[in-house]
Amino acid sequence: MNTAATATAPVVRTQVALTVATAIFFMWGFLTSLNDVLIPHLKALFDLNYTRTMLIQFTFFGAYFVMSLPAGRVVAKVGYKHGIVIGLLVAGFGALLFLPAAQVRSYDLFLGALFVLASGITLLQVSANPYVSLLGAPQTAASRLNLAQALNSLGHTVGPWIGGMLILSATVLGAEQLAALAPEQKEAYLQAKSQAVQLPYLGLALALFALALLVWLFRLPPLTEATEQADTRRHGFGEVLGLRHVRWGVLAIFLYVGAEVAIGSFLINYLAEPHIGGMAEATAAGYLSLYWGGAMVGRFIGSALLVRFDARRMLALYAAAAATLLLVTVSSSGWLAVWSVLAIGLFNSIMFPTIFTLGIEQLGPMTEKASSLLVMAIVGGAIVPLLQGVLADSAGVQLSFLLPVLCYGYIVWYGWSGSKLPAQLAGRDA
């Protein structure tokens, strides 16, 4: 009896750890997807063009680039569990900063709050992605991370729906209507729109702090064997980037996140176009949930498929399907254009977790450094939407979707060839 109980204990701890980790994945998916609701909201509030509006994503995802290496050093010193706790606390503080930003109605303060929030999520990404990948057999790492990322997609799905109701539900006045208001009426209208974000972000801050306490109280497996604490030799970032599956994986993450975020960022405005969907913003926010919901469904399906089929081939196939759907989106109108762009979420599903697990494959104590580099590459979510914003201002929103097509084209190559292990790692036991 005692022997059986002893053998069962590690399995139970692993299951508990996975359950806690999935809650964290849900939370940062919810937070990230709210940016897509903030974009049309702040665009109208501050009367911004597309390029300046995309500073929201530039600031949020730029934090990944700035904070990933410091986050990796934090994980190296305190381990994965405490790295997750610190990340949740920092993200909670960033959510609280939305309250003063809304009160004084400052776009710059909103961007600052987003940077702090994203810094916390960066630490979560550096800690939680490799933690889930390592929490079990290496051959099922891609399936396991896809399952956790499915909960991330659930957060992405629920986020726009709830955010749309709480933030975008009020009547939006056009420029002429706004100009017709008396000064005190205009001020009251703008202040009410600004403060619409306060309640949602206060609730998120409290939830993040509660989750940090929960993680701190649980006795999660430390997995120190995959950190520098378990190795006597120091590994530099140059050494890690010298491995082809890491180097090309960093670029794959950059382009994938850039494409995914760019599509989500423009969806509400795109669906509102008269020749596409002609929808009100609040209605379009509901359709945005379908985009992220497709990723959620695809990850549950992908988690099962990746146990049976080769992860590299599936990645290439899914990226090719996403690129094809985008070409349909660019060349059509009406409901065909609407459903083709929404369907891309289904094929986005397995890409991030699969690229991530392929990028840290067989790295042992170098895992946390590779994780930092891969998370740093999420800065693609800052660069690609900004470039698409420039294209949208010059050529229109619909044609600007040609940019993500190129991103998916690279991911096809990475899945087919670029992710193969270098010779010095290919012979290791799984």
C-alpha positions, -999 to 999 in steps of 0.1 A, spaced: 0 0 0 27 24 10 47 15 -21 18 22 -44 10 54 -27 46 65 -30 46 57 -67 13 75 -73 24 107 -55 46 121 -84 18 114 -109 -7 133 -87 17 162 -83 23 163 -121 -15 164 -127 -20 192 -101 9 211 -117 -6 208 -151 -40 219 -138 -25 250 -122 -5 258 -153 -35 256 -175 -53 283 -154 -23 305 -160 -24 299 -197 -61 309 -197 -54 341 -178 -27 354 -201 -48 345 -232 -76 365 -218 -53 395 -211 -37 394 -245 -70 392 -265 -83 423 -247 -58 443 -267 -79 436 -298 -109 452 -280 -87 481 -267 -75 489 -303 -109 502 -317 -118 516 -283 -87 537 -279 -86 545 -316 -120 562 -313 -112 577 -279 -80 594 -289 -88 599 -326 -58 578 -339 -48 566 -373 -41 529 -378 -3 533 -375 -5 551 -341 -32 527 -329 -9 498 -335 15 512 -308 -8 493 -285 5 460 -299 40 475 -304 42 484 -267 27 451 -255 47 428 -276 78 450 -274 79 442 -237 87 406 -247 118 417 -266 130 440 -238 121 417 -208 127 382 -221 164 380 -212 159 395 -177 130 371 -173 153 342 -182 178 353 -156 151 355 -130 140 319 -138 176 307 -137 179 321 -101 145 313 -86 132 284 -107 101 279 -128 76 280 -99 87 313 -83 92 327 -118 55 321 -124 45 337 -91 66 368 -98 51 371 -133 16 370 -120 23 397 -95 39 420 -121 10 414 -145 -15 422 -117 3 455 -110 2 464 -147 -36 457 -148 -40 481 -118 -22 508 -137 -52 510 -161 -72 527 -134 -51 559 -132 -45 558 -170 -83 559 -176 -89 585 -149 -65 611 -165 -73 599 -200 -37 596 -212 -28 574 -242 8 573 -230 -2 560 -196 -23 533 -212 8 523 -232 29 523 -200 3 501 -182 4 477 -211 42 475 -210 41 465 -173 13 440 -178 32 425 -207 64 423 -187 46 401 -162 32 379 -190 68 377 -205 80 361 -172 50 337 -174 59 327 -209 95 321 -201 85 300 -170 53 282 -180 59 272 -216 90 251 -209 76 240 -175 46 223 -193 68 209 -220 91 193 -195 63 180 -172 62 145 -188 76 124 -215 96 143 -242 78 126 -271 44 140 -260 57 175 -252 41 191 -282 7 174 -274 10 185 -238 18 221 -246 -10 222 -272 -34 211 -245 -23 239 -222 -24 264 -251 -60 253 -258 -69 269 -224 -49 299 -235 -71 300 -266 -102 297 -244 -90 329 -227 -86 345 -261 -121 334 -270 -138 346 -239 -118 379 -237 -132 397 -268 -167 386 -259 -166 399 -223 -144 429 -233 -168 438 -261 -197 438 -237 -180 458 -210 -159 482 -231 -174 485 -266 -211 483 -258 -217 521 -254 -228 541 -285 -198 553 -305 -202 589 -318 -187 599 -351 -165 629 -356 -194 651 -367 -216 640 -338 -188 646 -314 -181 681 -328 -218 690 -323 -217 683 -286 -213 712 -260 -178 712 -244 -191 698 -211 -211 670 -229 -181 661 -250 -158 659 -219 -184 637 -201 -187 614 -231 -149 610 -235 -144 605 -198 -171 578 -197 -155 560 -226 -121 562 -210 -133 548 -176 -151 519 -193 -118 499 -190 -114 504 -153 -138 477 -139 -125 449 -163 -89 456 -155 -95 459 -117 -112 425 -118 -82 411 -138 -57 425 -113 -75 408 -84 -77 375 -103 -39 376 -110 -30 383 -74 -53 354 -63 -36 330 -89 -2 341 -77 -11 331 -41 -25 298 -54 7 289 -72 28 299 -42 8 276 -19 10 245 -42 40 222 -40 48 221 -77 76 199 -91 107 223 -94 122 206 -125 156 221 -117 173 195 -139 163 217 -169 178 249 -155 213 262 -150 211 251 -114 217 215 -126 247 222 -148 283 230 -138 290 246 -172 277 280 -183 260 281 -217 259 314 -236 231 327 -258 254 325 -288 259 287 -282 222 282 -280 215 303 -312 242 282 -329 217 253 -329 197 255 -361 163 243 -347 166 271 -321 178 298 -345 152 292 -371 126 286 -344 132 321 -330 124 335 -364 93 312 -368 79 324 -334 86 360 -345 66 356 -378 39 334 -364 30 357 -334 33 387 -358 8 371 -382 -16 359 -355 -17 393 -337 -19 413 -368 -49 394 -380 -66 397 -346 -57 434 -344 -74 443 -376 -104 420 -375 -129 443 -358 -121 472 -382 -120 448 -411 -154 432 -404 -168 467 -400 -159 475 -437 -190 480 -458 -180 455 -485 -169 428 -460 -193 425 -430 -207 461 -424 -209 453 -387 -210 475 -356 -178 472 -335 -196 454 -306 -209 428 -331 -175 424 -348 -160 417 -313 -182 387 -311 -169 374 -344 -134 380 -331 -142 355 -304 -148 329 -332 -113 336 -346 -97 328 -312 -123 301 -305 -111 283 -337 -76 282 -322 -90 267 -290 -109 239 -309 -79 233 -331 -56 229 -301 -78 203 -285 -79 184 -318 -42 190 -324 -33 177 -289 -48 144 -299 -34 143 -334 1 151 -323 3 119 -302 -1 100 -335 14 122 -363 47 139 -368 47 175 -353 69 189 -381 47 178 -409 15 189 -392 30 224 -386 39 228 -423 4 216 -433 -14 240 -409 7 270 -420 0 262 -457 -38 261 -449 -36 295 -431 -18 311 -460 -44 298 -485 -73 312 -464 -56 346 -462 -53 347 -500 -91 340 -502 -96 368 -477 -77 393 -497 -93 384 -530 -130 381 -520 -158 401 -502 -189 396 -482 -194 365 -461 -167 345 -480 -141 371 -469 -155 370 -433 -155 333 -428 -122 327 -446 -104 351 -422 -121 337 -392 -112 301 -402 -75 310 -399 -78 307 -362 -84 269 -365 -51 265 -383 -32 289 -361 -40 265 -333 -10 242 -331 16 266 -344 29 284 -314 31 254 -290 45 232 -317 72 257 -328 81 262 -291 85 225 -283 105 219 -315 127 249 -306 136 236 -271 139 199 -281 168 180 -265 184 210 -249 186 199 -213 202 227 -191 201 251 -221 163 250 -221 157 282 -202 180 302 -224 163 289 -256 130 296 -239 141 332 -233 151 336 -269 118 321 -282 98 343 -259 118 374 -270 108 366 -305 71 372 -295 82 408 -303 69 399 -338 35 408 -323 48 444 -320 65 447 -354 43 429 -379 10 446 -368 27 480 -370 39 472 -405 4 461 -414 -9 493 -400 13 512 -424 0 491 -453 -36 496 -441 -31 534 -441 -17 533 -476 -34 504 -494 -64 496 -473 -71 471 -446 -80 442 -469 -48 443 -490 -27 447 -458 -35 410 -450 -9 400 -477 18 406 -451 8 377 -429 7 354 -460 45 358 -462 48 349 -425 30 317 -429 51 308 -459 82 308 -437 65 286 -411 58 260 -438 95 259 -445 104 257 -407 80 227 -402 93 209 -433 130 215 -429 142 243 -406 132 225 -374 153 194 -379 177 187 -350 214 194 -356 237 164 -357 251 169 -321 216 165 -307 199 142 -331 214 111 -316 203 118 -280 178 95 -264 143 111 -262 
